[in-house]
Amino acid sequence: MWEQRRQKVVFSLTILVRYRLKQSMAKKISKNSRAARQSDALEPEVKDLSELPRAEKTDLTNILIRTAAKNEALLEAKISKKANKSKRGKKLNKKALEDKLANSISSMDRDRLVKALNFTNRLDGKIAKSISRAKYIQNTRKAGWDSTNETIKKELAFLNGGLSVQAKSASEGNAEKEDEEIPEVFDSLAEDNTVQKTPTNRFGVLPDDVEE
């Protein structure tokens, strides 16, 4: 029984292989063959239709409408982007805040604007202080030690109220007196030196012995 089944399977496989070989070895119908010429003669319209160009859409209204809408949307997006950039780049000045405060209606907006105005005032003061500090540091770095010391002394004098006119005159008088006293001291020292240098007779101290 198994042998019969095996023989049937082998037989069917051989038939299938032969059929495939026939198909592969079969010649293709050439254009110049009788069958090809007969088919062309029977169906001339098919050849004409195959040679015709492909039909194209002539109605372009839909495409134009879409492109116009797209361009309009892009233009609006560009304009809104520029407006947002300009709003972000603008700084709120004191005058602009005051005008907005005057035109504000609700109390909440008024309170917010008052806070913003106070903040801008403080910020302006801080900016001015930082600018002056930066200039002072640059000048001190460029200048020498003598000029920096002089500027520090002037600033300290200005902070302490400055030197009074009487103090200045007293200091000038003391300086003049010191200048006058210096040559007198030198003269007295010179006289002392001359006195010390004069020779003294040591035998003059002894008593005179008179012979009688």
C-alpha positions in Angstrom: 0.0 0.0 0.0 2.8 2.4 0.9 4.6 1.5 -2.3 1.5 2.4 -4.4 1.2 5.7 -2.8 4.9 6.5 -3.3 4.6 5.5 -7.0 1.6 7.9 -7.5 3.5 10.8 -5.9 6.5 10.2 -8.1 4.4 10.0 -11.2 2.6 13.3 -10.3 5.9 15.0 -9.7 7.3 13.9 -13.0 4.3 15.2 -14.9 4.6 18.5 -13.1 8.3 18.9 -13.9 7.7 18.1 -17.6 4.9 20.6 -17.8 7.1 23.3 -16.3 10.0 22.5 -18.7 7.6 22.8 -21.7 6.5 26.2 -20.5 10.0 27.4 -20.1 11.2 26.0 -23.4 8.2 27.4 -25.3 9.0 30.2 -27.8 7.6 33.6 -27.4 5.4 35.0 -30.1 7.4 37.5 -32.1 6.1 40.7 -33.5 6.5 39.5 -37.1 4.7 36.2 -36.6 1.3 35.5 -38.2 -0.5 35.5 -34.9 0.9 38.9 -34.0 -0.1 40.4 -37.5 -3.6 39.0 -37.2 -4.1 40.4 -33.7 -2.9 43.9 -35.0 -5.3 43.7 -37.9 -8.2 42.6 -35.8 -7.7 45.3 -33.0 -6.3 48.5 -34.6 -8.0 50.8 -32.0 -5.9 49.3 -29.2 -2.7 50.4 -30.9 -4.0 53.9 -31.5 -5.0 54.3 -27.9 -1.7 53.1 -26.6 0.1 55.7 -28.7 -2.0 58.6 -27.4 -0.5 60.8 -24.6 -1.8 60.6 -21.1 -4.8 62.9 -20.2 -3.9 65.8 -17.9 -6.1 67.9 -15.7 -6.9 71.3 -17.2 -9.0 72.6 -14.3 -6.4 74.3 -12.0 -8.8 76.4 -9.9 -8.6 74.0 -6.9 -4.8 74.1 -7.0 -4.7 77.9 -7.3 -7.1 78.3 -4.3 -5.0 76.0 -2.2 -1.7 77.8 -3.0 -3.3 81.2 -2.3 -4.6 80.1 1.1 -1.3 78.6 2.0 0.6 81.8 1.0 -1.9 83.9 3.0 -1.4 81.7 6.1 2.3 81.9 5.8 2.2 85.7 5.5 -0.1 86.1 8.5 2.2 83.9 10.6 5.3 85.9 9.6 3.5 89.2 10.5 2.4 87.9 13.9 5.9 86.7 14.6 7.4 90.1 13.8 4.8 91.8 16.0 5.6 89.4 18.9 9.3 90.1 18.5 8.8 93.9 18.5 6.7 93.6 21.6 9.3 91.5 23.4 12.1 93.8 22.3 10.5 97.0 23.5 11.4 98.2 27.0 8.7 99.7 29.2 9.8 103.3 29.9 8.6 105.4 32.8 6.5 107.6 30.6 4.9 104.6 28.9 4.0 103.1 32.3 2.6 106.4 33.6 0.4 106.7 30.4 -0.8 103.2 30.8 -1.5 103.8 34.5 -3.6 106.9 33.6 -5.5 104.9 31.0 -6.1 101.9 33.1 -9.6 101.2 34.4 -9.6 98.4 36.9 -8.0 98.7 40.3 -6.1 95.4 39.8 -4.5 96.8 36.7 -3.7 100.0 38.5 -2.0 98.1 41.4 0.0 96.0 39.0 1.2 99.0 37.0 2.2 100.8 40.3 4.3 97.8 41.3 5.9 97.7 37.8 6.6 101.5 38.0 8.3 101.1 41.4 10.3 98.2 40.1 11.5 100.1 37.0 12.5 103.1 39.2 14.6 100.8 41.5 16.0 99.1 38.4 17.0 102.4 36.9 18.8 103.4 40.1 20.6 100.1 40.2 21.6 100.5 36.6 23.0 104.0 37.2 24.9 102.9 40.2 26.4 99.9 38.4 27.4 102.2 35.5 29.1 104.7 37.8 30.8 101.9 39.7 32.1 100.4 36.4 33.5 103.8 35.3 35.2 104.4 38.6 36.8 100.9 38.5 38.0 101.5 34.9 39.5 104.9 35.8 41.2 103.6 38.9 42.7 100.7 36.9 44.0 103.1 34.3 45.4 105.6 36.8 48.4 105.1 39.0 48.6 104.7 42.8 49.2 108.4 43.5 46.2 109.5 41.6 44.0 106.8 43.3 45.3 107.9 46.7 44.4 111.5 46.0 41.0 110.7 44.8 40.4 108.5 47.9 41.5 111.4 50.2 39.2 113.9 48.3 36.3 111.5 48.6 36.9 111.0 52.4 37.1 114.7 52.9 33.9 115.3 51.0 32.1 112.6 53.0 33.3 114.0 56.3 32.1 117.5 55.4 35.4 118.8 54.0 38.1 120.8 55.6 37.0 124.2 57.0 38.6 127.5 56.1 40.0 128.0 59.6 41.6 124.6 59.6 43.2 125.4 56.3 44.5 128.8 57.6 45.7 127.2 60.8 47.5 124.5 58.9 49.1 127.1 56.7 50.1 129.2 59.7 51.7 126.2 61.4 53.6 125.4 58.3 54.9 129.0 58.1 55.9 128.9 61.8 57.7 125.6 61.3 59.5 127.1 58.3 60.6 130.1 60.4 61.7 128.0 63.4 63.8 125.6 61.3 66.5 128.3 60.5 66.5 129.6 64.1 67.2 126.2 65.4 70.0 125.8 62.9 71.5 129.1 64.0 71.4 128.2 67.7 73.1 124.9 66.9 75.8 126.7 65.0 76.4 129.1 67.9 76.7 126.3 70.4 79.2 124.6 68.2 81.4 127.7 67.9 81.2 128.2 71.7 82.3 124.7 72.3 85.1 125.0 69.7 86.7 128.1 71.4 89.9 127.0 73.2 90.0 127.4 76.9 93.2 128.0 79.0 93.4 125.3 81.5 96.3 126.9 83.5 94.2 130.1 84.1 92.3 128.3 86.8 95.4 127.8 89.0 96.2 130.6 91.6 99.0 133.0 90.8 102.2 132.4 93.0 103.9 135.7 93.6 107.4 135.6 94.9 108.2 138.2 97.6 
